């Protein structure tokens, strides 16, 4: 046997072992890998507001996401991404104390972050809070009012 046959045999054996290894890895991982949904907060308000973002697993009631921010006027904030796992996503804008010392009203918006969620946008003004959960362009979605949306339309929860 010469060196060429030995190297060729070693190459064939190593490729066979690698193929078996890859098969084992493929069997170990079932399902698919999905990335998280990006979140963007934009403030068009004239004041700074404290914002709380929460994600809750509807089956277990367990909190899956919890972030808090102070968002300044005309500021854009990009927080940690949220899992696309059917969680209830809640945004709370805490109100300011008025001149008499009474606490201002808190605004709360919520929606569901599904597997087909592409983007979560939060828009803050002095009078309003808007949560928009954009869905995949290829699937049909339902908005909060039950209206069907297709082809890249986004469902806005207000």
N, C-alpha and C positions, 0 to 999 in steps of 0.2 A: 504494500500500500504506500502510495506516495503522499506527500504533503497536501496536494490539491484535493485528493479524496477525503483526507482527514478534515480539512477545513470545510469542505462542502457538507460532509456529514454533520459536523458541529453546527453549521448554519441551519440545516434542515431541522435538527433536533431543537435548537433554540427557538426557531419560528413556531414549531409545533407546541412547545411549552408555553410560549407567549400567547398563542391562540387559545389554548386551554385556560390560561389565566384570565384573558379578556372575557371569555365566556362565563367564568365564575363571577367576575365583577358585574357583568350585565345581569346575571340572575339575581345578584344581591340587591341591586337597585331597581325597584319597580316604580312605575309612575313616571312623572316628568319633573324636571327642575323648572321652577318659575322664579322670576325675579320679583322684587318688591315694587310697589307703586310709589313713584316720586310724589312729594308734597311740596306745594309752593304757596306761601302766604304773602299777600300784598296789602299794604295799608294805604288807603286814600283818605284817611282820617286826618283831622287837624290836631289830634291829641295822641299820646301814647296809650296803648291798651295792653292789658295782660290777657294772654290767650292760653287756654288749656286744650290739648289734643288727647283724646282717649280712644282706645280700641278695645272692644269687649267681644269675647267669643259668645255668640248667642246660645250655644248648646250648654256650655258649662258655667257661663256668667263670669268667667275669669278675665281679668284685665290683661290684654295682650299688647297694649301700646299706651304710653303715658309720657307726654312731653309738655313743658310749659315755657312760654316765651313772653317777653315784653317787646311789642312791635311798635316802633316809632313811626311818626308821619312819613309818608312816601318811602317807606322801607320795604324791601323784599327779603323774605326769610325762606330758606330752604332747609327744613328740618330733616331728621332721619326718615327714611322711607318706611312705608307701612306694608305689612304682609297682605297678599291677595288671597285671603282664606275665608271669605264670607263673614268677616267681622263687622260689627256695628261700629262705625266711626263717628265720634261726637266731638264737636268744636264748641268751646264756650268762650265768649268774650265777656270779661268781667267789667261791669259798669264803674264809673267814677263817682265819688261822693259829690253831692251837689253843695251849693253854698250853705244850706241849712245843716249840713253834716249827715244827711240821710244818704244811705248807699244808693248808687245808681242801679238801674236794671241790668241784669245779666242777659245776654242773648245766647241762645243755644240752637245749633243746627246739627242734624245727624243724617247719616246715609250708610249704605252697605258697600263695603269694598269687596268686590267679587274677583274671580280669576281673570275676567276680561277687563278689569280696570286698568286704564292707561295712565291717568294723571288725577291727582286730587288738588284742586285749586280752592283757596280760601281768600275771599276779598272782604276787607274791613273798611267801613266808613263810620262816621260818627253816629249815624242813624241806623245802620244795618250791618248784618253779617251774612255773607253768602258762601255756601259750600257747594262746589260743583265737582261731581265725580264723573270723569270722562271715561267712556267705555271703549272697547275694541271696535275697530272699523268694520270688522267682518261679521259681527254677531248682532242680533236684535236685542234691544234693551227695553226695559220699562222704567219710566221715570216715577217720581213720587206720586204723581196724580194719575197713574195708570196708563198714560199715553204711550203708545209704542213708538220707538225711535230706531232708525236703522242707519247704516252707512256713515258711521263716524259722528253722528249727532251725540251730544253729551246730555246726560241727565242732570238737571240742576235741582238741588234740594233747597227749597227756601222756606 
